[in-house]
Amino acid sequence: METLSKKLDELSAELAAVGEKLRIDDSRRELAAVEVELSKAGVWDNPEQAQEFSRTATELKNTLRAWDDLAAQLQELKEMVGFNDTSLHSEISAQTSTLENKLGEFKKQSRYSGKYDKNAAILRISAGAGGADAMDFAAMLERMYLRWAEKVGRSAKVVERSTGETAGIKTSVIEIDGDLAYGKLQSENGVHRLVRLSPFNAESRETSFALVEVLPRISQPDAVEIDPKDLKIDVYRSGGRGGQSVNTTDSAVRVTHLPTGIVVAIQNERSQLQNKAKAMEILRGKLAQLQMIQHVDSTKDLRAGESASWGSQIRNYVLHPYKLVKDVRTKYQESDPEAVFDGKIDG
């Protein structure tokens, strides 16, 4: 029993350390604050904000419930050891192993300790050099992330999409929900490069590029400080979905953040207000990411620059003359590109 008691003391210390990394106490305070917002009269007058509060509350409750269950199991095992009953040794030992495995899952989560790691993610995919091949490649990446979201049980929604003239897409903006979505996807931020025999130019080996920007979704307007005087907002005629009536109203919105030169344009929502709200959400994500990159506390201190640049190549996808996907930062590689393009990107 002495060995088990020592093991449980070690697990108790680990639990406390992981709890600090996961900011469990902060999560309790955040849940209390969100529940206050949800209890206010008229909260559902703004359905999108109310849904965000509700989603946040559910995610926090699930995490805290699992954490409290783990802490309770540990305390129960300590009490069982205190009985000093040798007939309980095998049961306590088995339960300790199970508890250790559960704690291991929380340890994995504790790696995502960034300010916005728990947030939902916004992916913006842009075709680069390579003409029709690049636009086709951008569409392949769009499908890859949508398939990844489907495989891991996350909700994904294309909120903006501009198709290419002959194939693929020029740009696509995808929202991916779920706890730690930004934390898990932020390493996809950068330039992706494809080498293959072109389906658009027979027997020609082509190299094409696409830029993936991964941003935290920040729905709360006051979460990122933005001076209204720093914004230039243009309204123009939408060419998006919604039927003929949309195409005859000035519902599309372009927001320019003057100090950094960042431009966000959204036209696919059904109204000018919705397009503006979505554009501001994306702008907040871009500015928050730029703050992290430039290590500044305020958006007023930001220097002009993009959150992802064409100079930061992160991964090569080779389909000819051999098949390989290789990350240029970690040297991790997969020999089955088809599986990767079907959403196998966790490696």
C-alpha positions in Angstrom: 0.0 0.0 0.0 2.9 2.3 0.7 3.9 2.2 -3.0 0.4 3.0 -4.1 0.2 5.9 -1.6 3.4 7.4 -2.9 2.1 7.0 -6.5 -1.2 8.8 -5.6 0.8 11.6 -4.0 2.8 12.0 -7.2 -0.5 12.1 -9.3 -1.9 14.6 -6.9 1.1 16.9 -7.5 0.8 16.4 -11.2 -2.9 17.2 -11.1 -2.2 20.5 -9.4 0.5 21.4 -11.9 -1.7 20.5 -14.9 -4.6 22.4 -13.4 -2.5 25.6 -13.2 -1.5 25.2 -16.9 -5.1 24.6 -17.9 -6.2 27.6 -15.8 -9.0 25.6 -14.2 -9.7 28.4 -11.7 -9.9 30.9 -14.6 -12.3 28.6 -16.4 -14.6 28.5 -13.3 -14.7 32.3 -13.2 -15.3 32.5 -16.9 -18.2 30.0 -16.7 -19.7 32.1 -13.9 -19.4 35.2 -16.0 -20.9 33.6 -19.1 -23.8 32.2 -17.0 -24.5 35.7 -15.7 -24.7 36.9 -19.4 -27.0 34.0 -20.3 -29.4 34.8 -17.4 -29.9 38.4 -18.5 -33.2 39.4 -19.9 -33.1 39.9 -23.7 -29.9 37.9 -24.2 -31.5 36.1 -27.1 -32.3 39.5 -28.8 -28.8 38.9 -30.3 -29.0 35.2 -31.3 -25.4 35.0 -32.6 -23.9 36.4 -29.4 -26.3 34.2 -27.2 -25.3 31.1 -29.2 -21.6 32.0 -28.6 -22.3 32.3 -24.9 -24.2 29.0 -24.8 -21.4 27.2 -26.8 -18.7 28.6 -24.5 -20.7 27.6 -21.4 -21.2 24.0 -22.7 -17.4 23.6 -23.5 -16.4 25.0 -20.1 -18.9 22.8 -18.2 -17.7 19.7 -20.0 -14.0 20.4 -19.2 -14.8 21.3 -15.5 -17.0 18.2 -15.1 -14.3 15.9 -16.4 -11.7 17.7 -14.2 -13.8 17.6 -11.0 -14.5 13.9 -11.6 -10.8 13.2 -11.9 -10.1 15.1 -8.7 -12.9 13.2 -6.9 -11.6 9.9 -8.1 -8.1 10.7 -6.8 -9.4 11.7 -3.4 -11.5 8.5 -3.2 -8.4 6.4 -4.0 -6.4 8.1 -1.3 -9.2 7.3 1.2 -9.2 3.7 0.1 -5.4 3.4 0.6 -5.9 4.9 4.0 -8.0 1.9 5.0 -4.7 -0.2 4.6 -6.8 -3.2 3.4 -4.5 -5.4 1.3 -7.6 -7.0 -0.3 -8.2 -3.7 -2.1 -4.7 -3.5 -3.6 -5.6 -4.9 -7.0 -8.7 -2.7 -7.4 -6.9 0.5 -6.3 -3.9 -0.3 -8.6 -6.3 -0.8 -11.6 -8.2 2.4 -10.8 -4.9 4.3 -10.4 -3.7 3.2 -13.8 -7.1 4.4 -15.3 -6.8 7.7 -13.5 -3.2 8.1 -14.8 -4.4 7.7 -18.4 -7.1 10.3 -17.9 -4.6 12.7 -16.4 -2.4 12.1 -19.5 -5.3 13.4 -21.7 -5.4 16.6 -19.6 -1.6 16.9 -20.0 -2.0 16.9 -23.7 -4.6 19.6 -23.4 -2.2 21.6 -21.2 0.1 22.0 -24.2 -2.4 24.4 -25.6 -1.9 27.3 -23.1 -1.9 30.2 -25.5 -4.3 33.1 -24.9 -6.6 32.1 -27.8 -5.9 28.3 -28.1 -9.3 27.4 -26.8 -11.1 29.5 -29.3 -12.8 28.4 -32.5 -10.7 29.0 -35.6 -11.1 31.0 -38.8 -9.1 29.7 -41.8 -8.6 31.9 -44.9 -7.2 30.1 -47.9 -5.9 32.1 -50.8 -4.6 30.8 -54.2 -1.1 32.0 -55.0 1.3 31.7 -58.0 0.3 28.9 -60.4 -2.8 30.0 -62.2 -5.5 27.4 -62.5 -3.3 24.9 -60.7 -3.0 27.1 -57.7 -6.7 27.7 -57.5 -7.3 24.0 -57.8 -4.7 23.4 -55.0 -6.5 26.0 -52.8 -9.8 24.0 -53.3 -7.9 20.8 -52.4 -6.8 22.5 -49.1 -10.3 23.7 -48.4 -11.6 20.2 -48.7 -8.7 18.8 -46.6 -9.7 21.1 -43.7 -13.4 20.4 -44.1 -12.7 16.6 -44.1 -10.4 17.0 -41.0 -13.2 18.8 -39.1 -15.7 16.1 -40.1 -13.4 13.3 -39.0 -12.8 14.9 -35.5 -16.4 15.8 -35.0 -16.2 19.5 -35.4 -18.6 21.9 -37.0 -17.2 23.7 -40.1 -18.9 26.3 -42.2 -17.7 28.1 -45.3 -18.6 31.8 -44.7 -17.0 33.3 -47.8 -15.9 31.8 -51.1 -14.6 33.2 -54.4 -14.4 30.6 -57.2 -11.7 30.6 -59.9 -12.5 31.3 -63.6 -11.6 27.8 -64.8 -11.1 25.7 -61.7 -10.9 25.7 -57.9 -11.1 28.8 -55.7 -9.4 32.2 -55.4 -10.2 32.5 -51.7 -12.2 30.7 -49.0 -13.0 31.5 -45.4 -13.9 28.6 -43.1 -15.1 28.7 -39.5 -14.3 25.6 -37.5 -15.9 25.3 -34.0 -14.9 23.2 -31.1 -12.7 23.5 -28.0 -9.0 24.1 -28.9 -9.8 24.5 -32.6 -7.4 27.4 -32.9 -4.8 25.7 -30.7 -4.8 22.6 -32.9 -4.9 24.4 -36.3 -2.6 27.4 -35.8 0.4 25.5 -37.0 -1.3 25.3 -40.5 -0.6 29.0 -40.8 1.7 29.7 -43.8 2.4 28.9 -47.4 1.7 25.4 -48.7 3.4 24.2 -51.9 2.2 21.6 -54.4 4.2 19.8 -57.0 2.4 17.5 -59.5 1.6 16.8 -63.2 -0.9 19.5 -64.1 -4.4 18.4 -65.0 -4.7 21.6 -66.9 -1.5 21.4 -68.9 -1.0 17.9 -70.2 2.3 16.2 -69.2 3.6 19.4 -67.6 5.0 19.3 -64.1 3.7 22.3 -62.2 4.5 23.9 -58.9 1.7 26.0 -57.3 1.2 27.8 -54.0 -1.6 28.6 -51.6 -1.6 30.7 -48.4 -3.4 29.5 -45.3 -4.1 32.0 -42.6 -5.4 30.6 -39.3 -7.0 33.1 -36.9 -8.7 32.8 -33.6 -12.4 33.6 -33.8 -13.0 36.5 -31.3 -16.7 37.3 -31.2 -16.7 39.7 -28.3 -16.3 43.3 -29.7 -14.3 44.5 -26.6 -11.9 41.5 -26.6 -9.5 43.3 -29.0 -9.0 47.1 -28.7 -9.9 48.8 -32.0 -10.2 52.5 -32.4 -13.1 53.3 -34.7 -11.0 56.1 -36.2 -8.5 53.5 -37.4 -11.2 51.9 -39.6 -12.3 52.6 -43.1 -15.5 50.9 -44.0 -16.8 50.6 -47.6 -20.1 49.2 -48.7 -20.5 47.9 -52.2 -22.7 45.7 -54.3 -22.7 42.1 -53.3 -22.2 39.3 -55.8 -22.8 36.6 -53.2 -25.5 34.1 -52.4 -29.1 34.9 -51.5 -30.7 35.3 -54.9 -31.3 38.3 -57.2 -32.3 40.6 -54.4 -28.9 40.4 -52.8 -27.2 41.2 -56.0 -29.1 44.5 -56.3 -28.4 45.8 -52.8 -25.2 47.3 -51.4 -24.8 44.6 -48.8 -21.1 43.7 -49.2 -18.7 45.2 -46.7 -15.0 45.9 -46.9 -13.2 46.9 -43.6 -9.7 48.4 -43.8 -7.6 48.8 -40.6 -5.5 51.8 -41.6 -2.5 51.4 -39.2 -1.7 47.9 -40.4 -3.2 48.0 -43.9 -5.2 44.8 -43.2 -8.3 44.5 -45.4 -11.2 42.1 -44.8 -14.1 41.9 -47.3 -17.3 39.8 -46.7 -20.3 39.6 -49.0 -21.8 36.1 -48.5 -23.9 36.9 -45.5 -27.6 37.9 -46.1 -27.4 41.5 -44.9 -25.0 44.4 -44.6 -25.0 44.2 -40.8 -24.2 40.5 -40.9 -21.4 41.1 -43.4 -19.9 43.9 -41.2 -20.1 41.7 -38.1 -18.3 38.8 -39.8 -15.7 41.1 -41.2 -15.0 42.7 -37.8 -14.8 39.2 -36.3 -12.1 38.2 -38.8 -10.3 41.6 -38.3 -10.2 41.0 -34.6 -8.6 37.6 -35.2 -6.0 39.1 -37.6 -5.1 41.9 -35.1 -4.9 39.5 -32.2 -2.6 37.2 -34.1 -0.4 40.1 -35.2 -0.2 41.2 -31.6 1.2 37.8 -30.7 3.6 37.8 -33.6 4.9 41.3 -32.8 4.8 40.8 -29.0 2.9 44.0 -28.3 0.1 44.6 -25.7 -2.0 47.0 -27.7 -3.2 47.2 -31.3 -2.0 50.8 -31.3 1.6 49.5 -31.2 1.2 47.2 -34.2 3.4 47.6 -37.3 2.0 47.1 -40.8 2.2 43.5 -41.9 0.1 40.4 -42.5 -0.6 37.6 -40.0 0.8 35.1 -42.6 3.1 36.0 -45.4 4.1 34.5 -48.7 7.7 34.1 -47.4 6.8 31.6 -44.7 6.5 28.3 -46.5 5.6 25.5 -44.1 4.8 22.3 -46.1 5.4 20.6 -49.5 2.9 18.3 -51.1 4.6 16.2 -53.8 2.5 14.1 -56.2 5.1 13.6 -59.0 7.6 12.1 -59.6 7.1 10.5 -56.1 4.5 10.9 -53.4 5.3 12.7 -50.2 3.9 15.3 -47.9 6.7 16.9 -45.7 6.5 19.7 -43.2 9.6 21.9 -43.7 9.7 23.0 -40.0 9.5 19.7 -38.2 10.6 17.4 -41.0 7.6 15.2 -40.3 6.4 13.4 -43.4 3.6 11.3 -44.8 3.9 9.0 -47.8 0.2 9.0 -48.6 -0.8 12.4 -49.9 -4.3 11.2 -50.8 -4.9 10.4 -47.1 -3.6 13.8 -46.1 -5.8 15.6 -48.6 -8.7 13.5 -47.1 -8.1 15.1 -43.7 -5.3 13.1 -42.1 -3.3 16.1 -40.8 -3.0 15.5 -37.1 0.5 14.1 -37.5 
